[in-house]
Structures are given as C-alpha cells and as structure tokens.
Amino acid sequence: MFRRILITAFAAALVSCAVRASDAPAIEQQLADIAKSAKVTVVHFWAPWCSNCKAELANGAWSGFIGANPDVNFVFVTIWNPTDGRELLERNGVGGQGNFQLLLHPNGSRKGGEKVSELLGLPISWIPTTWVFRDGKLRYAMNYGELRFPVLEQLIKDSSDAWEH
C-alpha cells in the first residue's frame, strides 16, 4: 500500500513539473505582451517567504504607491514559490487595485540550477527585483533588493517622458 501511495505521489509530481515547464513560455509571452503597453509598466518579482519583499509590503508601502499611480500598470510576478502569495498581498492592501495584476511563475523551485534565473532575456538573480517598461522597452532595472519608493517614482516619471534612445 505504501509503495502504491509513493508511486502515485511521484507520478503526480512528474505531471505537475511537466505542466509547469510547459507553462513557462506562456508566462514569458504574457509578460512581453503586458510590457508592450504605451503606459509605464512596473514588473516586480517577489516571493512571500522573502524578508526583503515583506519589508516592502509593510506599512502599506506598495498599496499606497500603486494607488497613487493609477496611470501605471503594476505586475507582481511570484517566483521561486509554488503559490502566488495572494493572501500576504491582500493582508497588506495589495491586489484590489484596477492597475494591478498578479502572476505566478510556473517553476516554483528555489533550488540552484532549477529555479528560474531569466525572463524576457533578462537575469533574475535576487528578489525583490523590479523592472520598468514602456512600449515594450526596458527603461530601468533594479535587480538587487528593496525599493526606495521615491526612486521608483522618479524612474516612472523619467519613463513617462518622451525621449529617444
């Protein structure tokens, strides 16, 4: 009986991994499509277990920032975690805003060599990581840690300005 349970669990895990692996290109395409917006789009990579990510959520920081920038698209992508962490976001006032979207990367592994380390051809080596796009072009990337919201506000403003590069 124990062997049958073990084999069934192993088979379910293989199916789950296969589904997740096949979904990886779909999320990449979804992010690429979102980033093509003429609006500034902030893509924020996070995980609910990450202490730096939790620190950013504290005291309504993200919820206030998202609410104060209704003309900006905000996409949180949960990575290195098997669930999207929606409950933690909601407890911190994030998720009900009309300009907010939550995605879960299908590869939830945190193990080196297995975890997602690149999306849209860009490296992800640390969380939180925050990218700012407009018109499908990466304008700014903050790849190593917590945000300072006044800095993000300036990057959004700079990304909104007309500039040719």
Secondary structure per residue as TSV (DSSP state, phi and psi in degrees):
chain	resnum	aa	ss	phi	psi
A	1	M	-	360.0	-47.0
A	2	F	H	-59.7	-40.4
A	3	R	H	-63.1	-41.3
A	4	R	H	-62.7	-41.8
A	5	I	H	-63.8	-44.3
A	6	L	H	-62.7	-44.6
A	7	I	H	-64.6	-42.2
A	8	T	H	-62.2	-44.3
A	9	A	H	-63.7	-41.0
A	10	F	H	-64.2	-43.4
A	11	A	H	-63.0	-41.5
A	12	A	H	-63.0	-39.9
A	13	A	H	-64.0	-40.8
A	14	L	H	-64.1	-42.4
A	15	V	H	-62.9	-43.6
A	16	S	H	-60.1	-45.1
A	17	C	H	-64.3	-39.8
A	18	A	H	-64.5	-41.7
A	19	V	H	-64.1	-44.5
A	20	R	H	-62.9	-43.6
A	21	A	H	-62.9	-39.0
A	22	S	H	-72.9	-22.5
A	23	D	H	-81.5	-16.7
A	24	A	H	-57.2	-45.8
A	25	P	H	-63.3	-30.6
A	26	A	H	-64.8	-44.0
A	27	I	H	-68.8	-34.9
A	28	E	H	-63.5	-43.0
A	29	Q	H	-66.5	-40.0
A	30	Q	H	-61.0	-44.6
A	31	L	H	-64.1	-41.8
A	32	A	H	-61.1	-42.0
A	33	D	H	-65.2	-42.2
A	34	I	H	-63.2	-42.8
A	35	A	H	-67.3	-17.9
A	36	K	T	-73.6	-6.6
A	37	S	-	-58.0	145.9
A	38	A	S	-70.8	-19.3
A	39	K	S	-78.0	153.8
A	40	V	-	-65.9	135.7
A	41	T	E	-125.2	123.9
A	42	V	E	-100.7	120.5
A	43	V	E	-108.2	121.0
A	44	H	E	-120.6	119.0
A	45	F	E	-94.7	131.3
A	46	W	E	-153.9	172.4
A	47	A	-	-147.1	145.2
A	48	P	T	-67.8	-18.9
A	49	W	T	-87.2	-11.3
A	50	C	-	-78.5	121.8
A	51	S	H	-65.2	-35.6
A	52	N	H	-66.0	-39.5
A	53	C	H	-65.5	-40.6
A	54	K	H	-64.5	-38.7
A	55	A	H	-62.1	-37.0
A	56	E	H	-66.4	-30.7
A	57	L	H	-78.8	-23.7
A	58	A	G	-59.0	150.4
A	59	N	G	58.2	26.8
A	60	G	G	71.4	19.0
A	61	A	H	-58.3	-56.7
A	62	W	H	-67.8	-42.7
A	63	S	H	-62.8	-41.5
A	64	G	H	-65.1	-40.3
A	65	F	H	-66.8	-44.1
A	66	I	H	-63.1	-44.5
A	67	G	H	-63.9	-33.1
A	68	A	H	-79.6	-7.3
A	69	N	-	-128.0	64.8
A	70	P	T	-67.0	-16.7
A	71	D	T	-91.6	7.2
A	72	V	S	-112.9	136.7
A	73	N	E	-83.8	133.6
A	74	F	E	-119.5	125.6
A	75	V	E	-124.7	116.7
A	76	F	E	-95.7	128.6
A	77	V	E	-114.8	114.6
A	78	T	E	-80.2	122.7
A	79	I	-	-126.2	163.5
A	80	W	S	57.4	33.8
A	81	N	S	-155.4	141.3
A	82	P	S	-77.0	-16.2
A	83	T	S	-123.3	163.4
A	84	D	-	-80.5	-12.8
A	85	G	-	75.4	17.2
A	86	R	H	-51.6	-38.8
A	87	E	H	-62.2	-43.4
A	88	L	H	-63.9	-42.8
A	89	L	H	-61.3	-47.4
A	90	E	H	-62.3	-38.5
A	91	R	H	-62.0	-22.2
A	92	N	T	-107.2	18.6
A	93	G	T	77.3	14.5
A	94	V	-	-107.5	131.4
A	95	G	S	133.7	-24.6
A	96	G	-	-92.9	-4.5
A	97	Q	-	-73.2	142.4
A	98	G	T	-68.0	-19.5
A	99	N	T	-102.1	21.1
A	100	F	E	-119.3	140.7
A	101	Q	E	-139.0	140.7
A	102	L	E	-116.1	127.2
A	103	L	E	-122.3	150.8
A	104	L	E	-115.9	122.3
A	105	H	-	-69.7	133.6
A	106	P	S	-68.3	-17.5
A	107	N	-	-95.7	99.4
A	108	G	-	-88.1	6.6
A	109	S	-	-68.9	142.2
A	110	R	-	-106.0	-0.6
A	111	K	S	-78.3	134.4
A	112	G	T	-55.5	140.1
A	113	G	T	85.7	-22.1
A	114	E	T	-107.0	-32.0
A	115	K	S	-73.2	154.1
A	116	V	-	-62.6	133.1
A	117	S	-	-128.0	3.0
A	118	E	E	-157.7	140.4
A	119	L	E	-144.0	140.4
A	120	L	T	55.4	29.6
A	121	G	T	75.8	9.8
A	122	L	E	-114.1	143.6
A	123	P	E	-76.3	145.2
A	124	I	-	-127.8	107.8
A	125	S	-	-119.4	-3.9
A	126	W	S	-155.4	151.6
A	127	I	S	-128.6	148.9
A	128	P	S	-71.5	149.7
A	129	T	E	-127.9	137.0
A	130	T	E	-133.4	128.0
A	131	W	E	-117.8	146.9
A	132	V	E	-119.7	123.0
A	133	F	E	-118.3	156.7
A	134	R	E	-154.3	136.3
A	135	D	T	56.2	34.1
A	136	G	T	78.7	3.7
A	137	K	E	-110.6	136.6
A	138	L	E	-71.6	122.7
A	139	R	E	-96.5	-41.7
A	140	Y	E	-147.6	150.5
A	141	A	E	-137.3	126.0
A	142	M	E	-115.4	103.0
A	143	N	-	-102.7	3.2
A	144	Y	S	-138.2	65.4
A	145	G	S	118.7	-168.3
A	146	E	-	-60.8	148.9
A	147	L	-	-85.3	153.2
A	148	R	-	-108.4	114.3
A	149	F	H	-61.9	-33.4
A	150	P	H	-62.0	-33.3
A	151	V	H	-68.3	-45.8
A	152	L	H	-60.9	-39.6
A	153	E	H	-59.2	-42.5
A	154	Q	H	-66.3	-40.2
A	155	L	H	-65.2	-37.4
A	156	I	H	-64.9	-45.0
A	157	K	H	-60.6	-46.4
A	158	D	H	-63.3	-35.9
A	159	S	H	-72.5	-24.1
A	160	S	H	-79.1	-26.7
A	161	D	S	-67.1	151.5
A	162	A	-	-76.1	124.9
A	163	W	-	-153.8	147.9
A	164	E	-	-114.0	119.8
A	165	H	-	-139.9	360.0
